[in-house]
């Protein structure tokens, strides 16, 4: 694609994405306002203030959101690589330790919490794993960042939650010209000439806009089909890689390596085009992070209704259903306060001339005192009137409505009439059923994150870096790492494991119940998941098991090599036998 066509394609895609996603982004922005307590719109606020009424905000939304976030934080999980078969344990241990090292290094739990919060509030959060070469110039370090849902616009025609059917994704960035020139020094003169008034989704403040010191940059991640030459081992299809040489070298390689063959395929790759100010194309390169055919962005989607056409109806967070009850709560409480303020706090009912000085009543209205009244003249104190019964009933009805729409009081820590802890636990578990979809989508995104982190590690990390990550106590055979690079998708599955000790104890009890019912469980799993085993004994048991596994792997390799030698001898014997048979007619 030539430069002019690519620029046009990027601008058309951004216009399509903005027009499609804008209603949902407007809704997400409003829901964020509701979360922080900015819950009155301008027209209602003006009307209330004109009526000499105080606009009251009783924020019921924040505690609902914070309860869901806190529920996850109280039961944190770590990403873990689980072996598919028993002999995959060493690879699983290597990748699990790598996941733990990466997530601890980049403070992943805090970043995931930010994405989860976006999911709960507005229904859409984003995570972005990438490679950073600032500290490690060779292998790089894997980082994870939280991206704002207002800065990323994916292809509006996608349906799959992993973006596998999306054609493109646009990330908007606001970058200073100084930083941009440092990234693209060959374009420095063109960057300096940019006016900074191109296509944008950012809300500029007037000072920045007048200075024209910042430029809107669009990262256009898109799919492209390319024809690639793949060298494949005939006897081990997992042993395959792209050929990077010319045709002559390819011919020599195939002649010298008869076990390999050439396969040409149309392969899908991810490319990155960077456009500044809607007009200056800075680069168009393959994905700088990975060769995998997926976008390096992970959506955390809330409630998802794939049957809807408009994205504002297709995606929703937990706050969406609470906005109107929240507005009703605020309006009613303001009305009740207005009624209370307009009723006289206290008044006197008396006959004219009942007291000598009426100012005595005014002075003593709010405190005890003595009033002199004339004989035969009535003097009665009128107490403040209460709230209308209808307002009180509506307030009580609202509490019941909130339990139907939001989380039950027991989930958010409100006082409960339940006596037993078991009943409380049951009510809390039942009360979380309506938000199960949020948790499932979060878990799905975390599994995607774990897979992308592993892919980045296997693609960029050297054998020496893997050894540094796992430590000297766990010596890695380079053949194990090579096997992981080729067959991880067949040997490993990514999931979560418990983070807190109480959760680990509950998980271990569940595993042991399965063992008692005949469920086969690898020995190493029982050891690693046992929270009661002392650390030194657990370490010794794991090392002993790994040594046994390494010995078994070596025996398997020797057996496979022996079988291959026998097969070659049989094939050679057939060739010699056939050469000794003379065709008919040649006597």
ZIDACOR-V156866 format. One record per pair of residues at least 24 apart in sequence whose ideal C-beta (glycine too) atoms are under 10 Angstrom apart, sorted by the first residue. I is the first residue (numbers start at 1). J is the second residue. If there is no record, write none. Layout:
I/J + I/J
This chain:
1/222 + 1/224 + 1/271 + 1/273 + 1/284 + 3/273 + 3/281 + 3/284 + 4/281 + 6/220 + 6/222 + 6/271 + 6/273 + 6/275 + 6/281 + 6/284 + 7/220 + 7/273 + 7/275 + 7/278 + 7/279 + 7/280 + 7/281 + 7/284 + 9/168 + 9/220 + 9/222 + 9/273 + 9/275 + 10/168 + 10/170 + 10/199 + 10/218 + 10/219 + 10/220 + 10/222 + 10/273 + 10/274 + 10/275 + 10/278 + 10/281 + 10/284 + 11/198 + 11/199 + 11/218 + 11/220 + 11/275 + 11/278 + 11/279 + 13/153 + 13/155 + 13/156 + 13/167 + 13/168 + 13/169 + 13/170 + 13/218 + 13/220 + 13/222 + 14/153 + 14/168 + 14/170 + 14/172 + 14/199 + 14/201 + 14/218 + 14/220 + 14/275 + 14/278 + 15/199 + 16/153 + 16/155 + 16/156 + 16/157 + 16/168 + 16/170 + 17/152 + 17/153 + 17/154 + 17/155 + 17/156 + 17/168 + 17/169 + 17/170 + 17/201 + 18/153 + 18/156 + 18/170 + 18/172 + 18/199 + 18/201 + 19/156 + 20/153 + 20/154 + 20/155 + 20/156 + 20/157 + 20/310 + 20/311 + 20/312 + 21/124 + 21/149 + 21/150 + 21/152 + 21/153 + 21/154 + 21/156 + 21/170 + 21/201 + 21/311 + 21/312 + 21/315 + 22/153 + 22/201 + 22/311 + 22/312 + 23/310 + 23/311 + 23/312 + 23/313 + 24/122 + 24/123 + 24/124 + 24/149 + 24/156 + 24/310 + 24/311 + 24/312 + 24/313 + 24/314 + 24/315 + 24/316 + 25/122 + 25/124 + 25/149 + 25/150 + 25/153 + 25/201 + 25/311 + 25/312 + 26/312 + 27/122 + 27/123 + 27/311 + 27/312 + 27/313 + 27/315 + 27/316 + 27/317 + 27/319 + 27/320 + 27/323 + 28/118 + 28/121 + 28/122 + 28/123 + 28/124 + 28/148 + 28/149 + 28/150 + 28/312 + 28/315 + 28/316 + 28/317 + 28/319 + 28/320 + 29/122 + 29/149 + 29/150 + 30/122 + 30/319 + 30/320 + 30/323 + 31/61 + 31/65 + 31/120 + 31/121 + 31/122 + 31/123 + 31/316 + 31/317 + 31/318 + 31/319 + 31/320 + 31/322 + 31/323 + 32/117 + 32/118 + 32/121 + 32/122 + 32/149 + 32/150 + 32/317 + 32/319 + 33/319 + 33/323 + 34/59 + 34/60 + 34/61 + 34/62 + 34/65 + 34/121 + 34/319 + 34/320 + 34/322 + 34/323 + 34/326 + 34/327 + 35/59 + 35/61 + 35/62 + 35/64 + 35/65 + 35/66 + 35/117 + 35/120 + 35/121 + 35/122 + 35/317 + 35/318 + 35/319 + 35/322 + 36/61 + 36/62 + 36/121 + 37/61 + 37/62 + 37/326 + 39/323 + 39/326 + 39/327 + 39/329 + 39/330 + 40/327 + 40/330 + 40/331 + 40/334 + 41/327 + 44/327 + 44/330 + 44/331 + 44/334 + 48/330 + 48/331 + 48/334 + 48/335 + 48/338 + 51/334 + 51/335 + 51/338 + 52/338 + 52/341 + 52/342 + 53/331 + 53/334 + 53/335 + 53/337 + 53/338 + 53/339 + 53/341 + 53/342 + 54/333 + 54/334 + 54/337 + 54/338 + 54/341 + 55/330 + 55/331 + 55/333 + 55/334 + 55/337 + 56/329 + 56/330 + 56/331 + 56/332 + 56/333 + 56/334 + 56/335 + 56/336 + 56/337 + 56/338 + 57/326 + 57/329 + 57/330 + 57/333 + 57/334 + 58/326 + 58/329 + 58/330 + 58/332 + 58/333 + 58/334 + 59/326 + 59/329 + 59/330 + 60/322 + 60/325 + 60/326 + 60/329 + 60/330 + 60/398 + 60/402 + 60/406 + 60/412 + 61/121 + 61/318 + 61/319 + 61/322 + 61/323 + 61/325 + 61/326 + 61/329 + 61/406 + 62/121 + 62/319 + 63/406 + 63/407 + 63/412 + 63/413 + 63/414 + 64/120 + 64/318 + 64/319 + 64/322 + 64/326 + 64/402 + 64/405 + 64/406 + 64/407 + 64/411 + 64/412 + 64/435 + 65/117 + 65/120 + 65/121 + 65/317 + 65/318 + 65/319 + 65/322 + 65/407 + 65/412 + 66/117 + 66/120 + 66/412 + 66/413 + 67/120 + 67/318 + 67/406 + 67/407 + 67/411 + 67/412 + 67/413 + 67/414 + 67/432 + 67/435 + 68/116 + 68/117 + 68/119 + 68/120 + 68/121 + 68/318 + 68/407 + 68/411 + 68/412 + 68/432 + 68/435 + 68/438 + 68/439 + 69/113 + 69/114 + 69/116 + 69/117 + 69/119 + 69/120 + 69/121 + 70/412 + 70/413 + 71/407 + 71/411 + 71/412 + 71/428 + 71/432 + 71/435 + 71/439 + 72/109 + 72/112 + 72/113 + 72/116 + 72/117 + 72/120 + 72/438 + 72/439 + 72/442 + 73/109 + 73/110 + 73/113 + 73/116 + 73/499 + 74/499 + 74/500 + 74/502 + 74/503 + 75/498 + 75/499 + 75/500 + 75/502 + 75/503 + 75/506 + 76/109 + 76/112 + 76/113 + 76/496 + 76/498 + 76/499 + 76/500 + 76/503 + 77/109 + 77/112 + 77/443 + 77/446 + 77/495 + 77/496 + 77/497 + 77/498 + 77/499 + 77/500 + 77/503 + 78/103 + 78/104 + 78/108 + 78/109 + 78/446 + 78/450 + 78/496 + 78/497 + 78/498 + 78/499 + 79/103 + 79/108 + 79/112 + 79/446 + 79/447 + 79/449 + 79/450 + 79/451 + 79/453 + 79/454 + 79/494 + 79/495 + 79/496 + 79/497 + 80/450 + 80/492 + 80/493 + 80/494 + 80/495 + 80/496 + 80/497 + 80/498 + 80/528 + 81/450 + 81/451 + 81/454 + 81/484 + 81/488 + 81/491 + 81/492 + 81/493 + 81/494 + 81/495 + 81/497 + 82/491 + 82/492 + 82/493 + 82/494 + 82/495 + 82/497 + 82/522 + 82/525 + 83/491 + 83/492 + 83/493 + 83/522 + 83/524 + 83/525 + 84/487 + 84/489 + 84/490 + 84/491 + 84/492 + 84/493 + 85/490 + 85/491 + 85/522 + 86/520 + 86/522 + 86/523 + 86/524 + 86/525 + 86/549 + 86/552 + 87/491 + 87/522 + 87/549 + 87/552 + 87/553 + 87/556 + 88/483 + 88/484 + 88/487 + 88/488 + 88/490 + 88/491 + 88/492 + 88/493 + 88/522 + 88/549 + 89/491 + 89/522 + 89/523 + 89/524 + 89/525 + 89/528 + 89/542 + 89/545 + 89/546 + 89/549 + 90/474 + 90/476 + 90/477 + 90/480 + 90/483 + 90/484 + 90/491 + 90/524 + 90/545 + 90/546 + 90/549 + 90/550 + 90/552 + 90/553 + 91/476 + 91/480 + 91/481 + 91/483 + 91/484 + 91/487 + 91/488 + 91/491 + 91/492 + 91/549 + 92/484 + 92/488 + 92/491 + 92/492 + 92/493 + 92/522 + 92/524 + 92/525 + 92/528 + 93/470 + 93/474 + 93/476 + 93/480 + 93/524 + 93/528 + 93/542 + 93/545 + 93/546 + 93/549 + 94/454 + 94/457 + 94/458 + 94/466 + 94/467 + 94/469 + 94/470 + 94/474 + 94/476 + 94/480 + 94/481 + 94/484 + 94/492 + 95/450 + 95/453 + 95/454 + 95/457 + 95/458 + 95/466 + 95/470 + 95/484 + 95/488 + 95/491 + 95/492 + 95/494 + 96/450 + 96/454 + 96/470 + 96/492 + 96/494 + 96/497 + 96/528 + 97/466 + 97/469 + 97/470 + 97/471 + 97/474 + 98/142 + 98/453 + 98/454 + 98/456 + 98/457 + 98/458 + 98/461 + 98/465 + 98/466 + 98/469 + 98/470 + 98/484 + 99/142 + 99/449 + 99/450 + 99/453 + 99/454 + 99/457 + 99/469 + 99/494 + 99/497 + 100/469 + 100/470 + 100/497 + 101/141 + 101/142 + 101/457 + 101/465 + 101/466 + 101/468 + 101/469 + 101/470 + 101/471 + 102/129 + 102/141 + 102/142 + 102/143 + 102/144 + 102/450 + 102/453 + 102/454 + 102/456 + 102/457 + 102/461 + 102/469 + 103/142 + 103/144 + 103/449 + 103/450 + 103/453 + 105/135 + 105/141 + 105/142 + 105/143 + 105/144 + 105/469 + 106/132 + 106/141 + 106/142 + 106/143 + 106/144 + 106/145 + 106/453 + 107/143 + 107/144 + 108/142 + 108/143 + 108/144 + 108/146 + 108/446 + 108/449 + 108/453 + 109/499 + 110/144 + 110/146 + 111/143 + 111/144 + 111/145 + 111/146 + 111/147 + 111/449 + 112/144 + 112/146 + 112/300 + 112/442 + 112/445 + 112/446 + 112/449 + 113/146 + 114/145 + 114/146 + 114/147 + 114/148 + 114/300 + 115/144 + 115/145 + 115/146 + 115/147 + 115/149 + 115/298 + 115/299 + 115/300 + 115/442 + 115/445 + 115/446 + 115/449 + 116/146 + 116/300 + 116/302 + 116/438 + 116/439 + 116/442 + 116/445 + 116/446 + 117/146 + 117/300 + 117/317 + 118/146 + 118/147 + 118/148 + 118/149 + 118/150 + 118/300 + 118/302 + 118/317 + 119/149 + 119/299 + 119/300 + 119/301 + 119/302 + 119/303 + 119/315 + 119/317 + 119/318 + 119/438 + 119/441 + 119/442 + 119/445 + 120/300 + 120/302 + 120/317 + 120/318 + 120/319 + 120/435 + 120/438 + 120/442 + 121/149 + 121/302 + 121/317 + 121/318 + 121/319 + 121/320 + 122/149 + 122/150 + 122/302 + 122/315 + 122/316 + 122/317 + 122/318 + 122/319 + 122/320 + 123/149 + 123/300 + 123/301 + 123/302 + 123/303 + 123/304 + 123/311 + 123/312 + 123/314 + 123/315 + 123/316 + 123/317 + 123/318 + 123/319 + 123/320 + 123/438 + 123/441 + 124/148 + 124/149 + 124/150 + 124/152 + 124/154 + 124/299 + 124/300 + 124/301 + 124/302 + 124/304 + 124/311 + 124/315 + 124/316 + 124/317 + 125/149 + 125/298 + 125/299 + 125/300 + 125/301 + 125/302 + 125/317 + 125/441 + 125/442 + 125/445 + 126/150 + 126/151 + 126/152 + 126/154 + 126/169 + 126/171 + 126/297 + 126/298 + 126/299 + 126/300 + 126/445 + 127/296 + 127/297 + 127/298 + 127/299 + 127/300 + 127/445 + 127/446 + 127/448 + 127/449 + 127/452 + 128/152 + 128/171 + 128/289 + 128/295 + 128/296 + 128/297 + 128/298 + 128/449 + 128/452 + 129/289 + 129/290 + 129/296 + 129/297 + 129/298 + 129/448 + 129/449 + 129/450 + 129/451 + 129/452 + 129/453 + 129/455 + 129/456 + 130/288 + 130/289 + 130/290 + 130/296 + 130/297 + 130/452 + 130/456 + 131/288 + 131/289 + 131/290 + 131/296 + 131/456 + 131/457 + 131/459 + 131/460 + 131/461 + 132/289 + 133/460 + 136/460 + 136/461 + 136/462 + 136/465 + 138/460 + 138/461 + 138/462 + 138/464 + 138/465 + 139/457 + 139/459 + 139/460 + 139/461 + 139/462 + 139/463 + 139/464 + 139/465 + 139/466 + 139/468 + 140/289 + 140/456 + 140/457 + 140/459 + 140/460 + 140/461 + 140/465 + 141/456 + 141/460 + 141/461 + 141/465 + 142/289 + 142/452 + 142/453 + 142/454 + 142/455 + 142/456 + 142/457 + 142/460 + 142/461 + 143/453 + 143/456 + 144/298 + 144/449 + 144/452 + 144/453 + 145/297 + 146/300 + 147/171 + 147/172 + 147/173 + 147/297 + 147/298 + 147/299 + 148/172 + 149/299 + 149/300 + 149/315 + 150/201 + 150/202 + 150/203 + 151/201 + 151/202 + 151/219 + 152/201 + 152/219 + 152/221 + 152/295 + 152/297 + 152/299 + 153/201 + 153/218 + 154/221 + 154/295 + 154/297 + 154/299 + 155/221 + 155/222 + 155/223 + 155/295 + 156/310 + 156/311 + 156/314 + 158/299 + 159/304 + 159/306 + 159/314 + 160/306 + 161/298 + 161/299 + 161/300 + 161/301 + 161/304 + 161/306 + 161/441 + 161/444 + 161/445 + 161/448 + 162/294 + 162/295 + 162/298 + 162/299 + 162/444 + 162/445 + 162/447 + 162/448 + 162/451 + 163/221 + 163/294 + 163/295 + 163/297 + 163/298 + 163/299 + 163/448 + 164/293 + 164/294 + 164/295 + 166/221 + 166/222 + 166/223 + 166/294 + 166/295 + 166/297 + 166/299 + 167/221 + 167/222 + 167/223 + 167/224 + 168/220 + 168/221 + 168/222 + 168/223 + 168/270 + 168/271 + 168/273 + 168/295 + 169/219 + 169/220 + 169/221 + 169/222 + 169/223 + 169/270 + 169/295 + 169/296 + 169/297 + 169/299 + 170/201 + 170/218 + 170/219 + 170/220 + 170/221 + 170/222 + 170/273 + 170/275 + 171/217 + 171/218 + 171/219 + 171/220 + 171/221 + 171/272 + 171/274 + 171/295 + 171/296 + 171/297 + 172/199 + 172/200 + 172/201 + 172/202 + 172/216 + 172/217 + 172/218 + 172/219 + 173/202 + 173/214 + 173/215 + 173/216 + 173/217 + 173/218 + 173/219 + 173/274 + 173/276 + 174/200 + 174/201 + 174/202 + 174/204 + 174/208 + 174/214 + 174/215 + 174/216 + 174/217 + 175/214 + 175/215 + 175/216 + 175/217 + 175/276 + 176/208 + 176/211 + 176/213 + 176/214 + 176/215 + 177/212 + 177/213 + 177/214 + 177/215 + 177/276 + 178/213 + 178/214 + 179/214 + 179/215 + 179/217 + 180/214 + 180/215 + 180/217 + 180/274 + 180/276 + 180/277 + 180/280 + 180/282 + 183/217 + 183/274 + 183/282 + 183/283 + 184/274 + 184/276 + 184/280 + 184/282 + 184/283 + 186/282 + 187/274 + 187/276 + 187/280 + 187/281 + 187/282 + 187/283 + 190/276 + 190/277 + 190/279 + 190/280 + 190/281 + 190/282 + 191/215 + 191/276 + 191/277 + 191/280 + 191/282 + 193/277 + 193/280 + 194/276 + 194/277 + 194/278 + 194/279 + 194/280 + 195/277 + 195/279 + 196/276 + 196/277 + 197/277 + 197/278 + 198/275 + 198/276 + 198/277 + 198/278 + 198/279 + 198/280 + 199/275 + 199/277 + 199/278 + 199/279 + 200/277 + 200/278 + 215/276 + 215/277 + 215/278 + 215/280 + 216/275 + 216/276 + 216/277 + 216/278 + 217/274 + 217/275 + 217/276 + 217/277 + 217/278 + 217/280 + 217/282 + 218/273 + 218/274 + 218/275 + 218/276 + 218/277 + 218/278 + 219/272 + 219/273 + 219/274 + 219/275 + 219/282 + 219/283 + 219/297 + 220/271 + 220/272 + 220/273 + 220/274 + 220/275 + 220/281 + 220/284 + 221/270 + 221/271 + 221/272 + 221/273 + 221/287 + 221/295 + 221/296 + 221/297 + 222/269 + 222/270 + 222/271 + 222/272 + 222/273 + 222/284 + 222/295 + 223/268 + 223/269 + 223/270 + 223/271 + 223/293 + 223/294 + 223/295 + 224/267 + 224/268 + 224/269 + 224/270 + 224/271 + 224/284 + 224/286 + 224/293 + 225/266 + 225/267 + 225/268 + 225/269 + 226/265 + 226/266 + 226/267 + 226/268 + 226/269 + 226/271 + 226/286 + 227/264 + 227/265 + 227/266 + 227/267 + 228/263 + 228/264 + 228/265 + 228/266 + 228/267 + 228/269 + 229/262 + 229/263 + 229/264 + 229/265 + 230/261 + 230/262 + 230/263 + 230/264 + 230/265 + 230/267 + 231/257 + 231/260 + 231/261 + 231/262 + 231/263 + 232/259 + 232/260 + 232/261 + 232/262 + 232/263 + 232/265 + 233/257 + 233/259 + 233/260 + 233/261 + 233/486 + 234/258 + 234/259 + 234/260 + 234/261 + 235/259 + 235/260 + 235/564 + 235/567 + 236/486 + 236/487 + 237/263 + 237/486 + 238/483 + 238/485 + 238/486 + 238/487 + 238/488 + 238/489 + 238/490 + 239/482 + 239/486 + 239/487 + 240/486 + 241/485 + 241/486 + 242/267 + 242/291 + 267/291 + 267/293 + 268/293 + 268/294 + 269/293 + 270/294 + 270/295 + 270/296 + 272/296 + 289/452 + 289/455 + 289/456 + 289/459 + 289/460 + 290/452 + 290/455 + 290/456 + 290/458 + 290/459 + 290/460 + 291/455 + 291/459 + 292/451 + 292/452 + 292/455 + 292/456 + 292/459 + 294/448 + 294/451 + 294/452 + 294/455 + 295/452 + 296/452 + 296/455 + 296/456 + 297/448 + 297/452 + 298/444 + 298/445 + 298/446 + 298/447 + 298/448 + 298/449 + 298/451 + 298/452 + 299/441 + 299/444 + 299/445 + 299/448 + 300/438 + 300/441 + 300/442 + 300/444 + 300/445 + 300/446 + 300/448 + 300/449 + 301/437 + 301/438 + 301/441 + 301/442 + 301/444 + 301/445 + 302/435 + 302/437 + 302/438 + 302/441 + 302/442 + 303/434 + 303/435 + 303/437 + 303/438 + 303/441 + 304/437 + 304/438 + 304/440 + 304/441 + 317/438 + 318/406 + 318/407 + 318/434 + 318/435 + 318/438 + 319/406 + 321/404 + 321/405 + 321/406 + 321/434 + 322/402 + 322/405 + 322/406 + 322/407 + 324/405 + 325/398 + 325/401 + 325/402 + 325/404 + 325/405 + 325/406 + 326/402 + 326/405 + 326/406 + 328/394 + 328/398 + 328/401 + 328/402 + 329/395 + 329/398 + 329/399 + 329/401 + 329/402 + 332/391 + 332/394 + 332/395 + 332/398 + 333/391 + 333/395 + 333/398 + 335/391 + 335/394 + 336/387 + 336/388 + 336/391 + 336/392 + 336/394 + 336/395 + 339/385 + 339/386 + 339/387 + 339/388 + 339/391 + 340/384 + 340/385 + 340/386 + 340/387 + 340/391 + 343/384 + 343/385 + 343/386 + 343/387 + 344/382 + 344/383 + 344/384 + 344/385 + 345/383 + 345/384 + 345/385 + 346/381 + 346/382 + 346/383 + 346/384 + 347/380 + 347/381 + 347/382 + 347/383 + 347/384 + 348/379 + 348/380 + 348/381 + 348/382 + 349/378 + 349/379 + 349/380 + 349/381 + 349/382 + 350/377 + 350/378 + 350/379 + 350/380 + 350/381 + 351/376 + 351/377 + 351/378 + 351/379 + 351/380 + 352/377 + 353/377 + 354/378 + 354/379 + 354/380 + 355/379 + 403/431 + 405/434 + 406/431 + 406/434 + 406/435 + 407/431 + 407/432 + 407/434 + 407/435 + 408/432 + 408/434 + 411/435 + 442/496 + 443/495 + 443/496 + 446/494 + 446/495 + 446/496 + 447/493 + 447/494 + 447/495 + 447/496 + 448/494 + 449/494 + 450/492 + 450/493 + 450/494 + 450/495 + 450/496 + 451/488 + 451/489 + 451/492 + 451/493 + 451/494 + 452/494 + 453/494 + 454/484 + 454/488 + 454/489 + 454/492 + 454/494 + 455/485 + 455/488 + 455/489 + 457/484 + 457/485 + 457/488 + 458/482 + 458/484 + 458/485 + 458/486 + 458/488 + 459/485 + 461/485 + 473/539 + 473/542 + 473/543 + 473/546 + 474/539 + 474/542 + 474/543 + 474/546 + 475/543 + 475/546 + 475/547 + 475/550 + 476/546 + 476/550 + 477/550 + 477/553 + 477/554 + 479/550 + 479/553 + 479/554 + 479/557 + 480/549 + 480/550 + 480/553 + 483/553 + 497/528 + 497/529 + 498/529 + 498/531 + 501/531 + 502/531 + 503/531 + 504/529 + 504/530 + 504/531 + 504/532 + 505/529 + 505/530 + 505/531 + 505/532 + 506/531 + 507/531 + 508/532 + 508/533 + 523/548 + 524/548 + 524/549
